[in-house]
Amino acid sequence: MIRISRRNLLVSSAALAAGAGLGLGRAAAQSDVTATLKLQTFGGDAELAGINSAIGRFNKAYPNVTVEVSIDPISTGWGDYVTKVLGQFTSGSAADVYGTAIETFQAFSARGLFLPLNDFVAANSGFSDFAPSLFEQGSYKGNINYIPIGWNNIMINYNRDLFDKAGVAYPARGWTWEQFRETAKALTVKNGSGNVSQFGYEVPNQNFFIQPWFFSNGTGVLNADWTASNMLDPKVAETLQFLYDLIHVDGVSPIPGAETLDNQFMAGQVAMISRGQWIVQNAKKNNVNMDIAIPPMKEREATVIGFGAYAIAKSAPNADLAKALVLELTSEETQREQGERGGGVPGRKSAASSEAFLAFPPSAFLYYETLPFTTAVPSPANFQEVEKIFIRHYTAMMSGQESIADGTKTADAELNESFARLKQQLGG
């Protein structure tokens, strides 16, 4: 049974298992239990391929269990995914297992949607292959609700051919904002009419992609514990001004619009973009001679981290089966396949150390080297509101429709109003 729609792919695991030819997985013997599990998750081709393989292994142990997979590409942001999942629970159509990301953790956990998995983690020594910080960031009020999978930290992805053509040295560790600025200028090309035919950089249009600029300046949009706005910090305005100047003073980037410039980067029309490891799969497909660099620093070396994880709904009627499926979905085999295909940096260090994973881009080792100085993407329980408020004012400021002084002040007020509403909703 395969049913495909624009945003969802529904796959019968029984059909997948027939041709999988894979090992038994973590179960010791075949079970005759009959059931259906619903998996709601996210991603693209790399993630789906790894999920299908994991379900194939799961079905070697549970041949009579059908897993229905609905996969969301997150094309409109995590805030919309939160709204979608909350709607599923409200309507009584919740899945059994959810694949989600850190941006949603507090939004879901604060509402008590998922099972605590502390005992499950303690009983499976194989989880020690994950960085402990991932489980810490996947906890809420002492309960582990999320089992980590792949993660992404935003890096500067750059086209080495364009650097070579311009005679510009590849980025070095510890480069500064001003060095970045000069590099972006050198990589911007105009035609005889003065129109830009190649941009040096894409000033990002998405919340996750923007965060390293704030962190590297020792600031953030929210305060440290994600309970209030930090938009009035002068360093926030300084960061926004730097990005604005890249667009309007230096002319190295277009104004951020509704669409990202991934296609333009793949076509050699943009030299540098801020993205995570997920871009690798498209770079390979398009034969882009790409490498990565740590984002430039103002005050310190820094970048943002976001990661995916699996959770089990409290409403799941077959929690033990769901846990068995999660073991396969988070296994080294699954993580290795997804990482090598370009589905994110594997959460398991063993999978991220494979020769295939480290083969491309040439500096792939930097993904893990940045882990000690990453900061989690701000993800409060009202994330869907916070993201929309920030991006609305950010895009207005970057386009010049709103001054940075006015934009930061208005965004600060709206964000704090949102946090006040959240406090009331959660009985704080």
CORLINGI-V754009 format. One record per residue. N is the residue number from 1. RES is the residue in one letter. OMEGA is omega in whole degrees, -180 to 180 (999 if undefined). Layout:
N:RES:OMEGA / N:RES:OMEGA
This chain:
1:M:176 / 2:I:176 / 3:R:-175 / 4:I:172 / 5:S:-174 / 6:R:-176 / 7:R:-174 / 8:N:175 / 9:L:179 / 10:L:-173 / 11:V:175 / 12:S:-178 / 13:S:179 / 14:A:178 / 15:A:-180 / 16:L:-175 / 17:A:-175 / 18:A:-178 / 19:G:-172 / 20:A:180 / 21:G:-175 / 22:L:-176 / 23:G:-174 / 24:L:-178 / 25:G:-173 / 26:R:180 / 27:A:-175 / 28:A:-177 / 29:A:-179 / 30:Q:-179 / 31:S:178 / 32:D:-180 / 33:V:179 / 34:T:-179 / 35:A:173 / 36:T:175 / 37:L:177 / 38:K:179 / 39:L:174 / 40:Q:-177 / 41:T:-174 / 42:F:173 / 43:G:-179 / 44:G:-176 / 45:D:-178 / 46:A:180 / 47:E:-178 / 48:L:179 / 49:A:179 / 50:G:178 / 51:I:180 / 52:N:178 / 53:S:179 / 54:A:178 / 55:I:176 / 56:G:178 / 57:R:178 / 58:F:-178 / 59:N:172 / 60:K:179 / 61:A:-177 / 62:Y:-173 / 63:P:-177 / 64:N:177 / 65:V:178 / 66:T:177 / 67:V:177 / 68:E:-175 / 69:V:172 / 70:S:-175 / 71:I:-176 / 72:D:-179 / 73:P:-179 / 74:I:-178 / 75:S:-179 / 76:T:174 / 77:G:-176 / 78:W:177 / 79:G:178 / 80:D:178 / 81:Y:176 / 82:V:-180 / 83:T:180 / 84:K:-177 / 85:V:178 / 86:L:177 / 87:G:178 / 88:Q:179 / 89:F:-179 / 90:T:-177 / 91:S:-179 / 92:G:-179 / 93:S:-177 / 94:A:173 / 95:A:177 / 96:D:-179 / 97:V:180 / 98:Y:167 / 99:G:-177 / 100:T:-175 / 101:A:-173 / 102:I:179 / 103:E:-175 / 104:T:-168 / 105:F:-177 / 106:Q:180 / 107:A:-179 / 108:F:-176 / 109:S:180 / 110:A:180 / 111:R:175 / 112:G:-175 / 113:L:-169 / 114:F:179 / 115:L:168 / 116:P:-173 / 117:L:-178 / 118:N:-179 / 119:D:178 / 120:F:179 / 121:V:-179 / 122:A:-176 / 123:A:-178 / 124:N:-175 / 125:S:-180 / 126:G:179 / 127:F:178 / 128:S:178 / 129:D:178 / 130:F:173 / 131:A:-179 / 132:P:-178 / 133:S:-180 / 134:L:177 / 135:F:177 / 136:E:180 / 137:Q:177 / 138:G:-179 / 139:S:178 / 140:Y:-180 / 141:K:175 / 142:G:-179 / 143:N:173 / 144:I:178 / 145:N:-170 / 146:Y:176 / 147:I:-171 / 148:P:172 / 149:I:-180 / 150:G:177 / 151:W:178 / 152:N:168 / 153:N:-176 / 154:I:177 / 155:M:170 / 156:I:176 / 157:N:-175 / 158:Y:-178 / 159:N:-176 / 160:R:179 / 161:D:180 / 162:L:175 / 163:F:-179 / 164:D:-179 / 165:K:-179 / 166:A:-178 / 167:G:-178 / 168:V:179 / 169:A:176 / 170:Y:-178 / 171:P:178 / 172:A:177 / 173:R:178 / 174:G:179 / 175:W:-173 / 176:T:176 / 177:W:-177 / 178:E:175 / 179:Q:176 / 180:F:-178 / 181:R:180 / 182:E:177 / 183:T:180 / 184:A:177 / 185:K:-177 / 186:A:-177 / 187:L:178 / 188:T:-175 / 189:V:177 / 190:K:178 / 191:N:-176 / 192:G:-180 / 193:S:-180 / 194:G:178 / 195:N:-179 / 196:V:176 / 197:S:178 / 198:Q:177 / 199:F:178 / 200:G:-175 / 201:Y:170 / 202:E:171 / 203:V:-169 / 204:P:177 / 205:N:-178 / 206:Q:-175 / 207:N:-176 / 208:F:-175 / 209:F:-174 / 210:I:-168 / 211:Q:-179 / 212:P:179 / 213:W:177 / 214:F:-176 / 215:F:-179 / 216:S:175 / 217:N:176 / 218:G:-179 / 219:T:178 / 220:G:180 / 221:V:177 / 222:L:175 / 223:N:-170 / 224:A:-178 / 225:D:173 / 226:W:-179 / 227:T:-178 / 228:A:177 / 229:S:172 / 230:N:-173 / 231:M:-178 / 232:L:173 / 233:D:180 / 234:P:179 / 235:K:175 / 236:V:178 / 237:A:178 / 238:E:179 / 239:T:179 / 240:L:179 / 241:Q:178 / 242:F:-180 / 243:L:178 / 244:Y:-178 / 245:D:176 / 246:L:-178 / 247:I:-166 / 248:H:179 / 249:V:-176 / 250:D:180 / 251:G:-177 / 252:V:-177 / 253:S:171 / 254:P:174 / 255:I:179 / 256:P:179 / 257:G:-179 / 258:A:-177 / 259:E:173 / 260:T:-178 / 261:L:179 / 262:D:-179 / 263:N:179 / 264:Q:176 / 265:F:-180 / 266:M:-179 / 267:A:179 / 268:G:180 / 269:Q:175 / 270:V:-174 / 271:A:-176 / 272:M:174 / 273:I:178 / 274:S:-179 / 275:R:175 / 276:G:-175 / 277:Q:-178 / 278:W:-178 / 279:I:-176 / 280:V:-176 / 281:Q:178 / 282:N:177 / 283:A:177 / 284:K:-179 / 285:K:-176 / 286:N:178 / 287:N:178 / 288:V:179 / 289:N:-170 / 290:M:168 / 291:D:-178 / 292:I:175 / 293:A:175 / 294:I:-180 / 295:P:-179 / 296:P:-174 / 297:M:170 / 298:K:176 / 299:E:-174 / 300:R:175 / 301:E:-175 / 302:A:168 / 303:T:-176 / 304:V:174 / 305:I:171 / 306:G:-180 / 307:F:178 / 308:G:-179 / 309:A:175 / 310:Y:178 / 311:A:-180 / 312:I:-177 / 313:A:175 / 314:K:-178 / 315:S:-177 / 316:A:-178 / 317:P:-179 / 318:N:-174 / 319:A:-179 / 320:D:176 / 321:L:179 / 322:A:178 / 323:K:178 / 324:A:177 / 325:L:179 / 326:V:177 / 327:L:178 / 328:E:-179 / 329:L:-179 / 330:T:-176 / 331:S:177 / 332:E:180 / 333:E:-179 / 334:T:-178 / 335:Q:179 / 336:R:-179 / 337:E:-178 / 338:Q:180 / 339:G:-179 / 340:E:177 / 341:R:-179 / 342:G:-180 / 343:G:-178 / 344:G:177 / 345:V:-179 / 346:P:176 / 347:G:177 / 348:R:-179 / 349:K:-179 / 350:S:-180 / 351:A:-179 / 352:A:180 / 353:S:-177 / 354:S:180 / 355:E:-178 / 356:A:-180 / 357:F:-176 / 358:L:-176 / 359:A:-178 / 360:F:-4 / 361:P:-176 / 362:P:-179 / 363:S:-178 / 364:A:179 / 365:F:-179 / 366:L:179 / 367:Y:-179 / 368:Y:180 / 369:E:180 / 370:T:-173 / 371:L:-179 / 372:P:-179 / 373:F:172 / 374:T:174 / 375:T:-179 / 376:A:176 / 377:V:-179 / 378:P:-171 / 379:S:178 / 380:P:-178 / 381:A:176 / 382:N:-175 / 383:F:-175 / 384:Q:176 / 385:E:-178 / 386:V:-178 / 387:E:-177 / 388:K:178 / 389:I:-177 / 390:F:-176 / 391:I:179 / 392:R:-180 / 393:H:179 / 394:Y:-179 / 395:T:177 / 396:A:179 / 397:M:-179 / 398:M:-180 / 399:S:-178 / 400:G:179 / 401:Q:-179 / 402:E:179 / 403:S:180 / 404:I:178 / 405:A:-180 / 406:D:-178 / 407:G:180 / 408:T:-180 / 409:K:-179 / 410:T:178 / 411:A:178 / 412:D:-180 / 413:A:-179 / 414:E:179 / 415:L:-179 / 416:N:173 / 417:E:178 / 418:S:179 / 419:F:177 / 420:A:177 / 421:R:180 / 422:L:-180 / 423:K:178 / 424:Q:-179 / 425:Q:-177 / 426:L:177 / 427:G:-179 / 428:G:999
